[in-house]
Amino acid sequence: MATLRTTRETSPDDDEHDPEGPTLSSEWSRIRGLLLAAELRLGETDAALARVDDGSYGVCLVCHRPIAPARLEARPTASLCVKCASRL
């Protein structure tokens, strides 16, 4: 991100019409999307670990029923049971 930011800030060129590869704008969007997705996953993981610490891991945050083990195996950071998640 830092390298791309520097390149974007110091390059006066209009790369939108560059036939050789992706534009700086498209690369910025792609990398920014990856970064946001990674930050979201990290937040979900931190929240799941906090639930492990306080003893509420595996319990739906909405209906307070147990989350199916198969769901937790497929998605360990799940905070909602399938029924409650489908409502959202």
N, CA, C and O atoms as a GROMACS GRO file, in nm:
protein
  352
    1MET      N    1   0.083  -0.119   0.000
    1MET     CA    2   0.000   0.000   0.000
    1MET      C    3   0.088   0.125   0.000
    1MET      O    4   0.062   0.220  -0.074
    2ALA      N    5   0.191   0.125   0.083
    2ALA     CA    6   0.276   0.243   0.094
    2ALA      C    7   0.347   0.272  -0.038
    2ALA      O    8   0.356   0.387  -0.080
    3THR      N    9   0.397   0.167  -0.103
    3THR     CA   10   0.465   0.186  -0.230
    3THR      C   11   0.370   0.239  -0.336
    3THR      O   12   0.404   0.330  -0.412
    4LEU      N   13   0.252   0.182  -0.341
    4LEU     CA   14   0.153   0.227  -0.439
    4LEU      C   15   0.109   0.369  -0.409
    4LEU      O   16   0.090   0.448  -0.502
    5ARG      N   17   0.092   0.403  -0.284
    5ARG     CA   18   0.053   0.540  -0.246
    5ARG      C   19   0.160   0.640  -0.294
    5ARG      O   20   0.127   0.744  -0.350
    6THR      N   21   0.287   0.607  -0.270
    6THR     CA   22   0.396   0.695  -0.312
    6THR      C   23   0.397   0.711  -0.464
    6THR      O   24   0.414   0.821  -0.516
    7THR      N   25   0.378   0.600  -0.534
    7THR     CA   26   0.376   0.605  -0.680
    7THR      C   27   0.262   0.691  -0.730
    7THR      O   28   0.279   0.771  -0.821
    8ARG      N   29   0.145   0.676  -0.670
    8ARG     CA   30   0.029   0.756  -0.712
    8ARG      C   31   0.051   0.904  -0.685
    8ARG      O   32   0.012   0.988  -0.766
    9GLU      N   33   0.113   0.936  -0.572
    9GLU     CA   34   0.131   1.076  -0.534
    9GLU      C   35   0.240   1.145  -0.616
    9GLU      O   36   0.232   1.265  -0.640
   10THR      N   37   0.342   1.070  -0.658
   10THR     CA   38   0.454   1.130  -0.728
   10THR      C   39   0.446   1.119  -0.880
   10THR      O   40   0.528   1.178  -0.951
   11SER      N   41   0.350   1.046  -0.930
   11SER     CA   42   0.338   1.026  -1.075
   11SER      C   43   0.236   1.122  -1.135
   11SER      O   44   0.117   1.114  -1.102
   12PRO      N   45   0.282   1.212  -1.222
   12PRO     CA   46   0.187   1.304  -1.287
   12PRO      C   47   0.116   1.239  -1.405
   12PRO      O   48   0.024   1.298  -1.463
   13ASP      N   49   0.158   1.120  -1.441
   13ASP     CA   50   0.102   1.053  -1.559
   13ASP      C   51  -0.043   1.013  -1.538
   13ASP      O   52  -0.086   0.981  -1.427
   14ASP      N   53  -0.116   1.016  -1.646
   14ASP     CA   54  -0.252   0.963  -1.648
   14ASP      C   55  -0.239   0.818  -1.688
   14ASP      O   56  -0.224   0.788  -1.807
   15ASP      N   57  -0.246   0.728  -1.593
   15ASP     CA   58  -0.225   0.586  -1.623
   15ASP      C   59  -0.355   0.516  -1.661
   15ASP      O   60  -0.355   0.396  -1.685
   16GLU      N   61  -0.464   0.589  -1.666
   16GLU     CA   62  -0.593   0.527  -1.697
   16GLU      C   63  -0.597   0.472  -1.839
   16GLU      O   64  -0.680   0.386  -1.869
   17HIS      N   65  -0.509   0.519  -1.924
   17HIS     CA   66  -0.510   0.475  -2.063
   17HIS      C   67  -0.384   0.397  -2.098
   17HIS      O   68  -0.349   0.383  -2.215
   18ASP      N   69  -0.317   0.346  -1.998
   18ASP     CA   70  -0.195   0.269  -2.019
   18ASP      C   71  -0.232   0.127  -2.062
   18ASP      O   72  -0.296   0.055  -1.986
   19PRO      N   73  -0.192   0.087  -2.183
   19PRO     CA   74  -0.228  -0.047  -2.232
   19PRO      C   75  -0.145  -0.158  -2.168
   19PRO      O   76  -0.173  -0.276  -2.188
   20GLU      N   77  -0.042  -0.121  -2.093
   20GLU     CA   78   0.047  -0.220  -2.034
   20GLU      C   79   0.012  -0.248  -1.888
   20GLU      O   80   0.071  -0.188  -1.798
   21GLY      N   81  -0.081  -0.336  -1.864
   21GLY     CA   82  -0.112  -0.377  -1.728
   21GLY      C   83  -0.216  -0.290  -1.660
   21GLY      O   84  -0.275  -0.201  -1.721
   22PRO      N   85  -0.237  -0.319  -1.532
   22PRO     CA   86  -0.342  -0.249  -1.457
   22PRO      C   87  -0.302  -0.104  -1.425
   22PRO      O   88  -0.184  -0.071  -1.416
   23THR      N   89  -0.402  -0.023  -1.409
   23THR     CA   90  -0.378   0.117  -1.373
   23THR      C   91  -0.349   0.128  -1.224
   23THR      O   92  -0.379   0.037  -1.146
   24LEU      N   93  -0.291   0.240  -1.186
   24LEU     CA   94  -0.265   0.263  -1.044
   24LEU      C   95  -0.396   0.263  -0.965
   24LEU      O   96  -0.401   0.212  -0.853
   25SER      N   97  -0.500   0.321  -1.024
   25SER     CA   98  -0.629   0.327  -0.955
   25SER      C   99  -0.687   0.188  -0.932
   25SER      O  100  -0.740   0.160  -0.825
   26SER      N  101  -0.676   0.102  -1.032
   26SER     CA  102  -0.732  -0.033  -1.015
   26SER      C  103  -0.649  -0.113  -0.915
   26SER      O  104  -0.704  -0.190  -0.837
   27GLU      N  105  -0.517  -0.094  -0.917
   27GLU     CA  106  -0.433  -0.163  -0.818
   27GLU      C  107  -0.464  -0.114  -0.678
   27GLU      O  108  -0.470  -0.192  -0.584
   28TRP      N  109  -0.484   0.017  -0.664
   28TRP     CA  110  -0.517   0.076  -0.534
   28TRP      C  111  -0.647   0.014  -0.482
   28TRP      O  112  -0.655  -0.025  -0.365
   29SER      N  113  -0.747   0.007  -0.568
   29SER     CA  114  -0.876  -0.049  -0.527
   29SER      C  115  -0.863  -0.196  -0.488
   29SER      O  116  -0.921  -0.239  -0.388
   30ARG      N  117  -0.787  -0.272  -0.565
   30ARG     CA  118  -0.769  -0.414  -0.537
   30ARG      C  119  -0.698  -0.435  -0.403
   30ARG      O  120  -0.743  -0.514  -0.320
   31ILE      N  121  -0.589  -0.363  -0.383
   31ILE     CA  122  -0.512  -0.379  -0.259
   31ILE      C  123  -0.590  -0.328  -0.139
   31ILE      O  124  -0.586  -0.388  -0.032
   32ARG      N  125  -0.662  -0.218  -0.156
   32ARG     CA  126  -0.743  -0.164  -0.046
   32ARG      C  127  -0.853  -0.264  -0.007
   32ARG      O  128  -0.881  -0.281   0.111
   33GLY      N  129  -0.914  -0.329  -0.106
   33GLY     CA  130  -1.014  -0.431  -0.078
   33GLY      C  131  -0.956  -0.548   0.000
   33GLY      O  132  -1.019  -0.598   0.094
   34LEU      N  133  -0.838  -0.591  -0.038
   34LEU     CA  134  -0.771  -0.700   0.034
   34LEU      C  135  -0.740  -0.660   0.178
   34LEU      O  136  -0.758  -0.739   0.271
   35LEU      N  137  -0.693  -0.537   0.195
   35LEU     CA  138  -0.662  -0.489   0.329
   35LEU      C  139  -0.787  -0.482   0.417
   35LEU      O  140  -0.784  -0.524   0.533
   36LEU      N  141  -0.895  -0.429   0.364
   36LEU     CA  142  -1.020  -0.420   0.441
   36LEU      C  143  -1.072  -0.559   0.478
   36LEU      O  144  -1.121  -0.579   0.589
   37ALA      N  145  -1.062  -0.654   0.386
   37ALA     CA  146  -1.107  -0.790   0.414
   37ALA      C  147  -1.021  -0.854   0.524
   37ALA      O  148  -1.074  -0.924   0.611
   38ALA      N  149  -0.891  -0.830   0.520
   38ALA     CA  150  -0.802  -0.884   0.623
   38ALA      C  151  -0.832  -0.822   0.759
   38ALA      O  152  -0.830  -0.891   0.861
   39GLU      N  153  -0.858  -0.692   0.761
   39GLU     CA  154  -0.891  -0.625   0.888
   39GLU      C  155  -1.023  -0.679   0.944
   39GLU      O  156  -1.035  -0.696   1.066
   40LEU      N  157  -1.120  -0.705   0.858
   40LEU     CA  158  -1.247  -0.761   0.902
   40LEU      C  159  -1.227  -0.899   0.963
   40LEU      O  160  -1.281  -0.929   1.069
   41ARG      N  161  -1.150  -0.984   0.895
   41ARG     CA  162  -1.123  -1.119   0.947
   41ARG      C  163  -1.049  -1.113   1.080
   41ARG      O  164  -1.078  -1.192   1.171
   42LEU      N  165  -0.955  -1.022   1.093
   42LEU     CA  166  -0.883  -1.008   1.218
   42LEU      C  167  -0.977  -0.967   1.330
   42LEU      O  168  -0.968  -1.018   1.442
   43GLY      N  169  -1.068  -0.875   1.302
   43GLY     CA  170  -1.166  -0.833   1.402
   43GLY      C  171  -1.258  -0.947   1.442
   43GLY      O  172  -1.288  -0.964   1.560
   44GLU      N  173  -1.301  -1.026   1.344
   44GLU     CA  174  -1.387  -1.142   1.374
   44GLU      C  175  -1.312  -1.244   1.460
   44GLU      O  176  -1.369  -1.304   1.551
   45THR      N  177  -1.185  -1.264   1.430
   45THR     CA  178  -1.103  -1.359   1.506
   45THR      C  179  -1.082  -1.309   1.648
   45THR      O  180  -1.094  -1.386   1.744
   46ASP      N  181  -1.052  -1.181   1.664
   46ASP     CA  182  -1.034  -1.124   1.798
   46ASP      C  183  -1.163  -1.137   1.880
   46ASP      O  184  -1.158  -1.169   1.999
   47ALA      N  185  -1.278  -1.113   1.816
   47ALA     CA  186  -1.406  -1.124   1.886
   47ALA      C  187  -1.432  -1.269   1.927
   47ALA      O  188  -1.482  -1.294   2.037
   48ALA      N  189  -1.400  -1.364   1.840
   48ALA     CA  190  -1.419  -1.506   1.873
   48ALA      C  191  -1.329  -1.546   1.990
   48ALA      O  192  -1.372  -1.619   2.079
   49LEU      N  193  -1.205  -1.499   1.989
   49LEU     CA  194  -1.114  -1.531   2.100
   49LEU      C  195  -1.162  -1.469   2.231
   49LEU      O  196  -1.146  -1.529   2.337
   50ALA      N  197  -1.221  -1.351   2.225
   50ALA     CA  198  -1.277  -1.288   2.345
   50ALA      C  199  -1.394  -1.372   2.397
   50ALA      O  200  -1.410  -1.386   2.518
   51ARG      N  201  -1.475  -1.429   2.306
   51ARG     CA  202  -1.585  -1.516   2.349
   51ARG      C  203  -1.532  -1.644   2.411
   51ARG      O  204  -1.591  -1.697   2.505
   52VAL      N  205  -1.421  -1.695   2.360
   52VAL     CA  206  -1.358  -1.813   2.422
   52VAL      C  207  -1.317  -1.778   2.564
   52VAL      O  208  -1.343  -1.854   2.658
   53ASP      N  209  -1.253  -1.663   2.580
   53ASP     CA  210  -1.206  -1.620   2.713
   53ASP      C  211  -1.319  -1.601   2.813
   53ASP      O  212  -1.305  -1.635   2.930
   54ASP      N  213  -1.433  -1.546   2.766
   54ASP     CA  214  -1.541  -1.521   2.861
   54ASP      C  215  -1.642  -1.635   2.871
   54ASP      O  216  -1.742  -1.626   2.943
   55GLY      N  217  -1.616  -1.744   2.796
   55GLY     CA  218  -1.701  -1.862   2.807
   55GLY      C  219  -1.826  -1.860   2.721
   55GLY      O  220  -1.911  -1.948   2.734
   56SER      N  221  -1.839  -1.761   2.632
   56SER     CA  222  -1.959  -1.754   2.551
   56SER      C  223  -1.938  -1.803   2.407
   56SER      O  224  -2.028  -1.792   2.324
   57TYR      N  225  -1.819  -1.856   2.378
   57TYR     CA  226  -1.794  -1.908   2.243
   57TYR      C  227  -1.888  -2.024   2.214
   57TYR      O  228  -1.909  -2.112   2.298
   58GLY      N  229  -1.944  -2.023   2.093
   58GLY     CA  230  -2.033  -2.131   2.053
   58GLY      C  231  -2.178  -2.107   2.090
   58GLY      O  232  -2.262  -2.194   2.070
   59VAL      N  233  -2.207  -1.990   2.145
   59VAL     CA  234  -2.344  -1.954   2.182
   59VAL      C  235  -2.386  -1.836   2.094
   59VAL      O  236  -2.313  -1.737   2.084
   60CYS      N  237  -2.501  -1.847   2.032
   60CYS     CA  238  -2.552  -1.743   1.943
   60CYS      C  239  -2.573  -1.612   2.020
   60CYS      O  240  -2.631  -1.612   2.128
   61LEU      N  241  -2.526  -1.504   1.964
   61LEU     CA  242  -2.539  -1.374   2.030
   61LEU      C  243  -2.682  -1.321   2.029
   61LEU      O  244  -2.715  -1.231   2.106
   62VAL      N  245  -2.767  -1.374   1.942
   62VAL     CA  246  -2.905  -1.326   1.933
   62VAL      C  247  -3.000  -1.411   2.016
   62VAL      O  248  -3.068  -1.360   2.105
   63CYS      N  249  -3.005  -1.541   1.988
   63CYS     CA  250  -3.104  -1.627   2.055
   63CYS      C  251  -3.047  -1.700   2.177
   63CYS      O  252  -3.121  -1.762   2.253
   64HIS      N  253  -2.916  -1.692   2.196
   64HIS     CA  254  -2.846  -1.751   2.310
   64HIS      C  255  -2.852  -1.904   2.313
   64HIS      O  256  -2.835  -1.966   2.419
   65ARG      N  257  -2.877  -1.964   2.198
   65ARG     CA  258  -2.875  -2.110   2.187
   65ARG      C  259  -2.739  -2.152   2.134
   65ARG      O  260  -2.667  -2.070   2.076
   66PRO      N  261  -2.702  -2.278   2.153
   66PRO     CA  262  -2.573  -2.324   2.101
   66PRO      C  263  -2.568  -2.317   1.948
   66PRO      O  264  -2.667  -2.345   1.879
   67ILE      N  265  -2.452  -2.280   1.898
   67ILE     CA  266  -2.427  -2.280   1.754
   67ILE      C  267  -2.384  -2.422   1.717
   67ILE      O  268  -2.302  -2.481   1.786
   68ALA      N  269  -2.439  -2.475   1.610
   68ALA     CA  270  -2.410  -2.613   1.569
   68ALA      C  271  -2.260  -2.633   1.550
   68ALA      O  272  -2.193  -2.549   1.489
   69PRO      N  273  -2.207  -2.744   1.602
   69PRO     CA  274  -2.064  -2.772   1.587
   69PRO      C  275  -2.017  -2.770   1.441
   69PRO      O  276  -1.906  -2.727   1.412
   70ALA      N  277  -2.101  -2.818   1.349
   70ALA     CA  278  -2.063  -2.818   1.207
   70ALA      C  279  -2.043  -2.674   1.156
   70ALA      O  280  -1.954  -2.648   1.076
   71ARG      N  281  -2.126  -2.583   1.203
   71ARG     CA  282  -2.112  -2.442   1.164
   71ARG      C  283  -1.982  -2.385   1.219
   71ARG      O  284  -1.909  -2.315   1.149
   72LEU      N  285  -1.952  -2.416   1.344
   72LEU     CA  286  -1.828  -2.366   1.403
   72LEU      C  287  -1.705  -2.428   1.337
   72LEU      O  288  -1.600  -2.364   1.326
   73GLU      N  289  -1.718  -2.552   1.294
   73GLU     CA  290  -1.606  -2.615   1.224
   73GLU      C  291  -1.584  -2.547   1.089
   73GLU      O  292  -1.469  -2.523   1.049
   74ALA      N  293  -1.693  -2.515   1.019
   74ALA     CA  294  -1.682  -2.450   0.889
   74ALA      C  295  -1.643  -2.302   0.901
   74ALA      O  296  -1.571  -2.248   0.818
   75ARG      N  297  -1.693  -2.239   1.007
   75ARG     CA  298  -1.669  -2.096   1.027
   75ARG      C  299  -1.644  -2.071   1.175
   75ARG      O  300  -1.735  -2.035   1.249
   76PRO      N  301  -1.520  -2.090   1.218
   76PRO     CA  302  -1.488  -2.080   1.362
   76PRO      C  303  -1.519  -1.945   1.426
   76PRO      O  304  -1.533  -1.938   1.548
   77THR      N  305  -1.529  -1.841   1.348
   77THR     CA  306  -1.558  -1.709   1.405
   77THR      C  307  -1.707  -1.677   1.411
   77THR      O  308  -1.746  -1.567   1.448
   78ALA      N  309  -1.791  -1.775   1.374
   78ALA     CA  310  -1.936  -1.751   1.373
   78ALA      C  311  -1.985  -1.708   1.511
   78ALA      O  312  -1.951  -1.768   1.613
   79SER      N  313  -2.066  -1.603   1.511
   79SER     CA  314  -2.122  -1.555   1.637
   79SER      C  315  -2.274  -1.575   1.641
   79SER      O  316  -2.339  -1.549   1.743
   80LEU      N  317  -2.329  -1.621   1.530
   80LEU     CA  318  -2.473  -1.644   1.520
   80LEU      C  319  -2.500  -1.785   1.472
   80LEU      O  320  -2.423  -1.842   1.394
   81CYS      N  321  -2.611  -1.842   1.518
   81CYS     CA  322  -2.653  -1.972   1.466
   81CYS      C  323  -2.704  -1.952   1.323
   81CYS      O  324  -2.726  -1.839   1.280
   82VAL      N  325  -2.723  -2.058   1.250
   82VAL     CA  326  -2.767  -2.049   1.112
   82VAL      C  327  -2.902  -1.978   1.102
   82VAL      O  328  -2.921  -1.894   1.014
   83LYS      N  329  -2.993  -2.009   1.191
   83LYS     CA  330  -3.127  -1.950   1.187
   83LYS      C  331  -3.120  -1.797   1.204
   83LYS      O  332  -3.181  -1.723   1.127
   84CYS      N  333  -3.046  -1.752   1.303
   84CYS     CA  334  -3.035  -1.608   1.327
   84CYS      C  335  -2.955  -1.539   1.216
   84CYS      O  336  -2.989  -1.428   1.176
   85ALA      N  337  -2.851  -1.604   1.166
   85ALA     CA  338  -2.772  -1.547   1.058
   85ALA      C  339  -2.854  -1.532   0.931
   85ALA      O  340  -2.838  -1.434   0.857
   86SER      N  341  -2.942  -1.628   0.905
   86SER     CA  342  -3.024  -1.621   0.784
   86SER      C  343  -3.126  -1.508   0.791
   86SER      O  344  -3.170  -1.459   0.687
   87ARG      N  345  -3.164  -1.468   0.910
   87ARG     CA  346  -3.258  -1.356   0.926
   87ARG      C  347  -3.194  -1.223   0.892
   87ARG      O  348  -3.260  -1.129   0.848
   88LEU      N  349  -3.064  -1.217   0.912
   88LEU     CA  350  -2.993  -1.092   0.883
   88LEU      C  351  -2.960  -1.084   0.737
   88LEU      O  352  -2.901  -0.986   0.692
   0.00000   0.00000   0.00000
